[in-house]
């Protein structure tokens, strides 16, 4: 709270709001909540929504709690929950048949609704028909309240799984996927016998398939995330092949980065890793235009250095031509893997996933497995690390950031009933944490005596009841009413003028019949003769007074100097009439050859000594000035001036 002392009054002035510029520690936690029923509920994604809330999507096996019962739910159903910014459920929807359904990605569409990327192998329960009994890619368009507007299914007779959805600027969708099909919507698969290719689909806003393209080799290859830079499409995943679209130096499972043009033509295909398994699940575009990928590694050679345990976070930064710029291995002696990476507002990165270790880079482990978030600088240096969760297993799957509010959301699943998650619903629940980087608000506190002010601050809470901003108060001495303002102005007889004031206290004016008011900020003065007005700026126990003079002119006043020195020293650098005229002011300046070197139609627009971009030499020039006086008579003045350099 603010401190209060005798003879000190605090008055709030205009606030300056700025984000708290500290990146050496994690943002404070606002809330941590779990959602679901008595069975298993797993989210794969969470996105910010335009109303300040979030939407999360994954699957549910529950029929109670936060999950409405569904007649066809024998296994998993696709589950979507819409939250407000306080973490309260606004609506929840589940979709599916008697088979397996899940959501892999979700995004808000321009109409305020949502597009959900899922998978299904059902042929009942309202699910559109597909191919055989294997999983197909399932796309659902929902309205703003979660009701289905349309649904589409893509794939073939093999296994088809969509991993990531990207909305293009033209409203079309790109889907990064994997497929073992070579029929239906899929052609050109490089694998056989159940091996998967990476698959890219382009869909129009109505769900119509525009094209599909397979990339990969004869073994398992998968595409998981998309970024677009400079018109190029970059897709990240992993590769196990050594032929087809995959470089022949691939060793086991390697991180795979594919670049294509807008027509799906391959630009390059790169692999990164060592002799063991290396996978990238997520990718983010850096503020410097590079790409940073995150996943895991079990290698200790090749592109990988600094291994910590059996399986570690692996973060690698590459240029848009595929050149590896830097890499970072993070973890302990047990297993860690990163599922998500985002670019932070300072150009660094937040990398998140699950950690099973209690040593190495991990400090403050909470349970069997924790949400683990690592903040890196733009060059891969660790800024901070943080574990979240309880005594059981907590699996972080997605991080999202709302820049305008400095809010971060961590989404995953948890079967803990303590620590950060206390409102457990069942076996495993959607588990969402909101972090908020508070703002700093600096407020001027007007005082009579700085020595009688003690530094103070307040904490402001948002509408959800959570700390949102820190207000710091700084002392400002009571100012003169005309502090840093001119104290004189001129008007012509019969005119009026609004008096200026620099207020940081309470302004009053001495009574005068020519003032419109005395207890207002900017009274209008209509004096008949030159008049001085007294203003007082006051607090309860101190005040400062000063005078403002209005000069009343009965005729135009024009003074014309006879020389100027345009040398840039700020003194006498320009030439023109000085004074006040009402109308039709004109000035022309001629050189000795009779050329007009300058013209002006305003008494405030003066000559700086240049003609055709060249500063003129020492010389004598001729001026001609005309204007109308208060009797509307045209006045003319002629003479010479000297330019001195």
C-alpha positions in Angstrom: 0.0 0.0 0.0 1.0 3.6 -0.3 2.6 5.3 2.7 0.9 8.4 4.2 2.7 11.0 6.2 1.7 14.5 7.6 1.7 17.3 5.1 2.1 14.8 2.2 -0.6 14.2 -0.4 -0.3 11.6 -3.1 -2.0 12.4 -6.4 -2.0 9.8 -9.2 -0.7 11.1 -12.5 -0.6 9.5 -15.9 0.7 5.9 -15.7 3.5 4.5 -17.8 2.9 0.8 -18.3 5.8 -1.5 -19.3 6.4 -5.2 -19.2 8.6 -6.5 -16.4 12.0 -6.9 -18.2 13.5 -9.8 -16.4 14.2 -13.1 -18.0 16.4 -14.7 -15.3 13.6 -16.5 -13.5 10.3 -18.1 -14.5 7.1 -16.0 -14.5 5.0 -16.4 -11.4 2.3 -19.1 -11.4 -1.3 -17.7 -11.4 -3.2 -21.0 -11.3 -2.9 -24.7 -11.9 -6.1 -26.7 -12.7 -7.0 -30.2 -13.8 -10.0 -31.2 -16.0 -11.5 -34.6 -16.8 -13.3 -37.5 -15.3 -12.5 -40.7 -13.4 -10.7 -42.4 -16.3 -7.8 -41.2 -18.6 -7.9 -37.7 -20.2 -4.9 -36.6 -22.3 -4.5 -33.2 -24.0 -2.1 -32.9 -27.0 -2.5 -29.1 -27.7 -3.7 -25.8 -26.2 -4.1 -22.5 -28.0 -5.0 -18.9 -27.0 -8.3 -17.6 -28.2 -9.3 -14.1 -29.2 -11.5 -13.6 -26.1 -8.5 -13.9 -23.8 -9.1 -17.6 -22.9 -7.8 -20.9 -24.2 -9.0 -24.0 -26.0 -7.4 -27.4 -25.3 -7.9 -30.7 -27.2 -7.0 -34.3 -26.9 -8.9 -37.4 -25.9 -11.0 -38.7 -23.1 -11.9 -42.1 -21.8 -14.1 -40.7 -19.0 -17.9 -40.5 -18.8 -18.3 -38.3 -15.8 -16.7 -35.3 -14.0 -16.1 -32.5 -16.5 -16.8 -34.9 -19.4 -20.4 -35.4 -20.5 -21.4 -39.0 -21.0 -21.4 -40.3 -24.6 -23.4 -43.3 -25.7 -20.8 -44.6 -28.1 -17.7 -44.2 -25.8 -16.2 -47.6 -25.6 -12.6 -46.3 -26.0 -11.2 -42.9 -26.5 -13.2 -40.0 -27.8 -11.9 -36.7 -29.2 -12.4 -34.1 -26.4 -12.3 -30.3 -26.6 -12.6 -27.9 -23.7 -13.0 -24.1 -23.9 -11.7 -22.1 -20.9 -12.0 -18.5 -20.0 -8.9 -16.6 -18.9 -9.5 -17.5 -15.3 -9.4 -21.3 -16.1 -13.1 -21.9 -15.9 -14.8 -24.3 -18.4 -17.1 -22.4 -20.8 -18.0 -25.5 -22.7 -16.7 -29.0 -23.4 -17.5 -31.3 -26.4 -16.6 -34.9 -27.2 -16.9 -36.5 -30.6 -16.5 -40.1 -31.8 -17.8 -43.6 -32.3 -17.1 -47.0 -30.7 -13.5 -46.9 -31.9 -10.6 -44.6 -31.1 -10.6 -40.9 -31.6 -8.3 -38.1 -30.5 -7.4 -34.5 -31.3 -3.8 -33.6 -32.3 -4.2 -29.9 -32.9 -6.7 -27.1 -32.8 -6.8 -23.5 -34.0 -9.3 -20.6 -34.0 -10.7 -19.6 -37.4 -11.4 -16.1 -38.6 -15.2 -16.6 -38.0 -14.5 -17.1 -34.3 -15.0 -20.9 -34.5 -12.4 -23.6 -34.4 -10.7 -26.2 -36.7 -9.8 -29.4 -35.0 -7.3 -31.9 -36.4 -8.0 -35.4 -35.1 -7.8 -39.0 -35.9 -10.5 -41.8 -36.0 -11.0 -45.4 -36.8 -14.8 -45.4 -36.1 -17.5 -45.8 -38.6 -20.4 -45.0 -36.3 -21.4 -42.5 -33.7 -21.8 -39.7 -36.2 -18.3 -40.1 -37.6 -18.1 -39.6 -41.4 -17.2 -42.8 -43.3 -13.5 -43.4 -44.2 -11.2 -46.1 -45.4 -11.2 -49.6 -43.9 -10.8 -50.2 -40.1 -7.5 -48.3 -39.7 -7.1 -44.8 -38.4 -7.7 -41.8 -40.7 -7.0 -38.1 -40.5 -10.2 -36.4 -39.2 -10.9 -32.7 -39.6 -13.7 -31.1 -37.7 -15.0 -27.5 -38.1 -16.7 -26.2 -35.0 -18.6 -23.0 -34.4 -17.8 -20.6 -31.6 -19.8 -22.8 -29.1 -18.2 -26.1 -30.2 -21.0 -27.4 -32.4 -19.9 -29.3 -35.5 -20.4 -27.4 -38.8 -18.7 -29.9 -41.0 -16.3 -32.9 -40.7 -14.0 -34.5 -43.3 -11.8 -37.7 -43.3 -8.6 -38.2 -45.3 -6.3 -41.2 -45.8 -6.3 -44.6 -47.3 -6.4 -48.3 -46.2 -3.3 -47.9 -44.1 -2.6 -45.9 -40.9 -3.0 -42.1 -41.4 -2.3 -39.8 -38.5 -2.4 -36.0 -38.6 0.1 -34.3 -36.3 0.0 -30.5 -36.9 -2.4 -28.0 -38.5 -1.2 -24.7 -39.9 -3.6 -22.0 -41.2 -2.2 -20.2 -44.2 -2.7 -16.5 -44.9 -5.2 -17.4 -47.7 -7.4 -19.3 -45.3 -6.3 -22.8 -46.5 -4.9 -25.4 -44.1 -1.7 -27.4 -44.2 -1.6 -30.7 -42.3 1.7 -32.4 -41.4 1.1 -36.1 -41.0 2.3 -39.7 -41.4 0.8 -42.4 -43.5 1.3 -46.1 -44.4 -1.4 -45.8 -47.1 -0.9 -45.7 -50.8 -4.5 -45.4 -52.0 -7.5 -43.2 -51.4 -6.2 -39.7 -50.7 -2.6 -40.9 -50.6 -0.3 -41.5 -53.6 3.4 -41.9 -54.0 4.2 -43.5 -50.7 7.9 -44.5 -50.6 7.4 -47.3 -48.0 5.8 -50.7 -48.1 4.7 -53.3 -45.6 3.3 -50.9 -43.0 6.2 -48.4 -43.1 5.2 -44.7 -42.9 6.0 -41.7 -45.1 5.7 -38.1 -44.0 2.5 -36.7 -45.5 1.6 -33.1 -46.3 -2.0 -32.2 -47.1 -3.4 -28.9 -48.3 -7.1 -28.4 -47.5 -9.4 -25.5 -48.4 -11.5 -23.6 -45.8 -14.5 -25.9 -46.6 -12.5 -29.1 -46.1 -11.9 -29.9 -49.7 -8.6 -31.7 -50.3 -6.5 -29.6 -52.8 -3.5 -31.9 -52.9 -1.5 -34.4 -50.9 2.2 -35.2 -51.1 4.3 -38.0 -49.6 7.9 -37.5 -48.5 10.3 -40.1 -47.2 12.0 -43.4 -47.9 11.5 -47.1 -47.6 11.3 -47.1 -43.8 9.5 -45.1 -41.1 9.5 -41.3 -41.6 7.1 -38.8 -40.0 6.3 -35.1 -40.3 5.3 -33.4 -37.0 5.5 -29.5 -37.2 5.3 -26.7 -39.7 6.8 -23.2 -40.0 6.7 -20.8 -43.0 9.5 -18.3 -43.6 9.8 -16.2 -46.7 7.3 -18.2 -48.7 9.1 -21.5 -47.9 7.4 -24.3 -46.0 9.6 -26.0 -43.4 8.4 -29.3 -41.9 10.2 -31.0 -39.0 10.0 -34.6 -37.8 12.2 -37.7 -37.8 13.5 -40.1 -40.4 14.6 -43.8 -40.3 15.1 -44.2 -44.1 18.4 -43.8 -46.0 16.8 -43.5 -49.4 14.1 -41.6 -51.3 13.9 -38.1 -49.9 16.1 -38.9 -46.9 19.9 -38.3 -47.1 21.9 -41.5 -47.3 24.0 -40.6 -44.2 21.0 -41.1 -41.9 22.1 -43.5 -39.1 19.2 -44.8 -37.0 16.4 -42.3 -36.2 17.5 -38.8 -37.0 15.9 -35.4 -36.7 14.5 -34.5 -40.2 14.0 -31.0 -41.6 12.3 -30.8 -45.0 11.9 -27.5 -47.0 9.5 -27.2 -49.9 8.0 -24.4 -52.0 4.4 -23.4 -52.0 3.7 -26.0 -54.7 5.1 -28.8 -52.6 8.3 -29.1 -54.6 11.3 -30.2 -52.4 14.0 -27.5 -51.9 16.1 -29.5 -49.5 16.0 -32.4 -47.0 18.4 -32.5 -44.1 19.0 -34.8 -41.2 20.6 -34.1 -37.8 21.8 -36.5 -35.0 24.2 -39.2 -34.1 24.3 -43.0 -34.2 21.3 -43.6 -32.0 17.8 -42.1 -31.9 17.2 -38.4 -32.4 13.7 -36.9 -32.9 12.2 -33.4 -33.2 8.6 -33.0 -32.0 8.3 -29.2 -32.2 9.8 -26.3 -34.1 9.7 -22.5 -33.6 10.8 -19.6 -35.8 13.3 -17.3 -34.1 13.3 -13.6 -34.1 16.5 -13.7 -36.2 14.7 -15.8 -38.9 16.3 -19.1 -37.9 14.5 -22.3 -36.9 14.9 -24.0 -33.5 13.8 -27.6 -33.1 13.2 -29.5 -29.9 12.8 -33.2 -29.1 15.1 -35.8 -27.7 18.4 -37.6 -28.3 19.9 -40.8 -27.1 23.1 -40.2 -29.2 26.5 -39.1 -27.9 28.2 -38.5 -31.3 27.7 -36.9 -34.7 25.8 -33.6 -34.3 25.1 -34.3 -30.6 27.5 -33.3 -27.8 27.0 -32.9 -24.1 24.8 -35.9 -23.4 23.7 -36.2 -19.8 21.9 -39.5 -19.5 19.9 -42.3 -21.2 17.7 -39.8 -23.1 17.9 -36.0 -23.0 16.2 -32.9 -24.3 17.8 -32.0 -27.6 17.5 -28.4 -28.9 19.1 -27.5 -32.3 19.1 -24.2 -34.1 19.4 -24.2 -37.9 19.6 -21.5 -40.6 16.9 -21.4 -43.3 19.4 -23.2 -45.7 19.5 -26.1 -43.2 23.0 -25.3 -41.8 23.2 -26.4 -38.1 24.2 -23.3 -36.0 24.1 -24.6 -32.5 22.8 -27.4 -30.4 22.0 -28.0 -26.7 21.6 -31.2 -24.7 19.7 -30.9 -21.4 18.8 -33.5 -18.7 20.0 -35.9 -16.0 20.9 -39.5 -15.8 17.3 -40.7 -16.5 15.0 -40.0 -19.4 13.9 -36.5 -20.6 12.2 -35.5 -23.8 10.9 -32.2 -25.1 7.5 -32.0 -26.8 7.2 -28.2 -27.3 9.2 -25.1 -28.0 8.1 -21.5 -28.4 10.0 -18.2 -29.1 9.8 -15.8 -26.2 9.5 -12.0 -26.5 13.2 -11.5 -25.8 14.2 -13.7 -28.7 15.0 -16.6 -26.4 13.1 -19.9 -26.2 11.0 -21.8 -23.8 11.4 -25.6 -24.2 9.0 -28.0 -22.4 8.5 -31.7 -21.9 8.9 -34.4 -19.3 11.8 -35.1 -16.9 12.3 -38.3 -14.9 15.7 -37.3 -13.5 16.6 -35.8 -10.1 20.1 -34.7 -11.0 22.2 -33.2 -13.7 20.4 -30.1 -15.1 17.3 -30.9 -13.1 16.9 -29.3 -9.7 13.8 -29.3 -7.6 12.3 -32.5 -9.0 8.8 -33.1 -7.6 7.8 -36.7 -8.5 8.1 -39.7 -10.7 7.9 -37.5 -13.8 7.6 -33.7 -13.9 6.7 -30.9 -16.3 10.1 -29.5 -17.1 10.5 -26.1 -18.7 13.9 -24.6 -19.7 14.4 -21.0 -20.8 17.2 -20.5 -23.3 18.7 -17.4 -24.8 18.7 -16.9 -28.5 22.1 -18.6 -28.6 21.1 -21.6 -26.5 22.4 -20.5 -23.0 20.3 -21.6 -20.1 18.5 -18.7 -18.3 16.4 -20.7 -15.9 14.9 -24.1 -15.4 11.7 -25.1 -13.5 9.9 -28.3 -12.5 6.1 -28.4 -12.1 3.9 -31.2 -10.9 3.3 -33.5 -7.9 4.5 -36.8 -6.6 3.3 -38.9 -9.5 3.8 -38.5 -13.2 3.1 -35.2 -14.9 3.7 -35.0 -18.6 4.0 -31.5 -20.3 2.9 -31.6 -23.9 2.4 -28.0 -25.1 3.3 -24.4 -24.2 1.6 -21.4 -25.6 2.3 -17.7 -25.1 0.0 -14.6 -25.2 2.4 -11.7 -26.0 -0.1 -8.8 -25.4 -0.8 -10.1 -21.9 2.6 -11.6 -21.0 0.8 -14.9 -20.2 2.1 -18.4 -20.6 0.1 -21.7 -20.5 1.5 -25.1 -19.9 -0.7 -28.0 -21.0 -0.2 -31.7 -20.4 -1.6 -34.6 -18.3 -1.1 -35.4 -14.7 -2.0 -38.2 -12.3 -0.6 -36.3 -9.3 -2.9 -35.3 -6.5 -0.6 -32.8 -4.7 2.1 -30.3 -5.4 1.0 -28.0 -8.2 -2.1 -30.1 -9.0 -4.5 -30.7 -6.1 -7.9 -30.9 -7.8 -7.5 -34.4 -9.3 -10.4 -35.9 -11.2 -9.2 -39.4 -12.1 -6.4 -41.6 -13.4 -4.9 -38.9 -15.6 -6.4 -35.5 -16.3 -5.9 -32.5 -18.6 -3.5 -30.4 -16.4 -3.1 -26.7 -17.3 -0.9 -24.1 -15.6 -1.1 -20.4 -16.2 2.0 -18.3 -15.7 1.8 -14.5 -15.8 4.7 -12.1 -16.1 3.5 -9.1 -14.1 3.6 -5.6 -15.5 5.3 -2.7 -13.8 3.3 0.5 -13.6 5.1 3.7 -12.6 2.9 6.4 -10.9 3.9 9.9 -10.0 3.0 10.9 -6.5 2.9 14.7 -6.0 4.5 15.8 -2.8 5.4 19.1 -1.1 8.7 17.7 0.3 10.5 14.7 -1.2 12.2 14.0 2.2 8.8 13.2 3.7 8.0 10.5 1.1 8.7 6.9 1.6 9.0 4.5 -1.4 5.8 2.5 -1.8 4.2 -0.1 -4.1 0.8 -1.8 -4.6 -0.1 -5.1 -6.2 -3.0 -5.0 -8.6 -5.1 -8.1 -9.2 -6.9 -9.0 -12.4 -10.6 -9.8 -12.6 -9.8 -13.5 -11.7 -8.3 -12.4 -8.4 -4.6 -13.1 -9.4 -1.7 -10.8 -9.1 -1.3 -9.0 -12.5 0.7 -5.8 -12.0 3.0 -4.1 -9.6 2.5 -0.3 -9.1 5.6 1.7 -8.0 5.1 5.2 -6.7 7.8 7.9 -7.2 7.8 11.3 -5.6 7.3 14.4 -7.8 7.6 17.9 -6.3 4.6 20.2 -6.8 5.2 22.2 -9.9 4.7 25.9 -10.8 1.4 26.3 -12.8 3.4 27.2 -15.9 6.3 24.8 -15.4 8.2 24.6 -18.7 5.5 26.6 -20.4 5.7 30.2 -21.8 4.1 32.8 -19.5 3.0 35.3 -22.1 0.9 35.3 -25.3 -0.7 37.9 -27.6 -4.1 38.3 -29.1 -5.8 41.0 -31.2 -8.4 43.1 -29.6 -11.8 41.3 -29.5 -10.2 37.8 -29.5 -10.0 35.3 -26.7 -7.4 32.7 -25.6 -7.5 29.4 -23.6 -4.9 29.8 -20.8 -2.3 27.0 -20.6 -1.3 25.2 -17.4 1.1 22.5 -16.2 -0.9 20.7 -13.6 0.3 18.1 -11.0 -1.8 19.4 -8.1 -5.0 21.4 -7.9 -5.2 24.5 -10.1 -7.2 27.6 -9.1 -7.2 31.1 -10.7 -7.6 34.5 -9.1 -11.0 36.0 -9.9 -11.1 38.3 -13.0 -14.2 39.4 -14.9 -12.5 38.4 -18.2 -12.0 34.7 -17.2 -14.6 32.1 -18.0 -14.0 30.2 -14.7 -11.6 30.1 -11.7 -11.7 26.5 -10.6 -10.9 24.9 -14.0 -7.8 23.8 -15.7 -7.9 26.0 -18.9 -10.1 29.0 -18.5 -10.9 31.1 -21.5 -9.6 34.8 -21.2 -11.3 37.6 -23.1 -9.4 40.7 -21.9 -10.0 44.2 -23.4 -6.5 45.4 -22.5 -3.2 43.7 -21.6 -3.9 41.6 -18.5 -2.0 39.3 -16.1 -3.7 36.4 -14.5 -2.6 34.5 -11.4 -2.8 30.7 -11.1 -2.1 28.6 -8.0 -1.1 25.0 -8.0 -1.8 23.5 -4.5 -1.9 20.5 -2.3 -3.5 20.5 1.1 -0.5 22.1 2.9 1.5 23.8 0.2 1.0 25.9 -2.9 2.9 27.7 -5.8 1.5 30.7 -7.6 2.6 32.3 -10.9 1.3 34.9 -13.4 0.4 34.6 -17.1 0.2 37.7 -19.2 -2.1 38.2 -22.2 -1.0 41.1 -24.4 -3.9 42.7 -26.3 -2.8 44.2 -29.6 -4.8 47.0 -31.3 -2.9 46.7 -34.5 -0.5 44.3 -36.3 3.1 44.3 -34.9 5.9 43.6 -37.4 9.6 44.0 -36.7 12.1 43.2 -39.5 15.8 42.6 -38.7 18.5 43.7 -41.2 20.9 40.7 -40.9 21.1 37.0 -39.9 23.9 34.4 -39.4 22.8 30.9 -40.6 25.7 29.1 -39.0 23.7 26.5 -37.0 24.5 27.8 -33.6 20.8 28.3 -32.7 21.1 32.1 -32.6 19.8 34.3 -35.4 19.9 31.3 -37.8 16.9 32.4 -40.0 15.5 35.6 -41.5 11.9 36.7 -41.4 9.5 39.2 -39.8 8.9 39.1 -36.1 5.5 39.9 -34.6 1.8 39.1 -35.2 -0.4 39.7 -38.2 -3.9 38.6 -38.8 -4.1 37.8 -42.5 -2.5 37.7 -46.0 1.1 37.7 -44.9 3.6 37.3 -47.8 7.4 37.5 -47.9 9.7 37.3 -51.0 13.5 37.4 -50.9 15.6 38.3 -54.0 19.3 37.9 -54.7 21.3 40.6 -56.6 20.4 39.0 -59.9 16.7 39.4 -59.2 16.0 35.7 -58.6 13.5 34.8 -55.9 15.5 32.7 -53.5 12.7 32.2 -50.9 8.9 32.7 -50.5 6.7 32.4 -47.5 3.0 32.8 -46.7 3.4 32.5 -42.9 5.1 34.8 -40.5 6.4 31.7 -38.7 8.1 30.3 -41.9 11.5 32.0 -42.2 14.4 31.7 -44.6 17.3 29.5 -43.5 19.8 30.9 -46.0 19.6 28.1 -48.6 18.7 28.3 -52.3 18.4 25.2 -54.5 19.9 23.2 -51.6 23.0 25.4 -51.3 23.8 27.7 -48.4 24.2 31.2 -49.9 27.5 33.1 -49.5 27.9 36.5 -47.7 25.8 38.9 -49.6 23.1 41.5 -49.6 19.5 40.4 -50.4 16.3 42.3 -50.9 13.1 41.5 -49.1 9.5 42.5 -49.8 6.8 41.8 -47.1 3.1 42.5 -47.4 0.3 41.9 -44.9 -3.1 43.3 -43.8 -3.5 45.3 -40.7 -6.5 45.2 -38.4 -8.3 47.8 -40.5 -8.0 45.4 -43.5 -5.5 47.7 -45.2 -2.7 46.2 -47.2 0.7 47.1 -45.7 4.0 46.7 -47.6 7.6 46.8 -46.4 10.7 46.7 -48.5 14.4 46.7 -47.6 17.7 44.9 -47.6 19.2 42.3 -45.4 22.7 41.0 -45.0 23.5 37.2 -44.9 26.7 36.8 -42.8 28.6 33.5 -42.6 
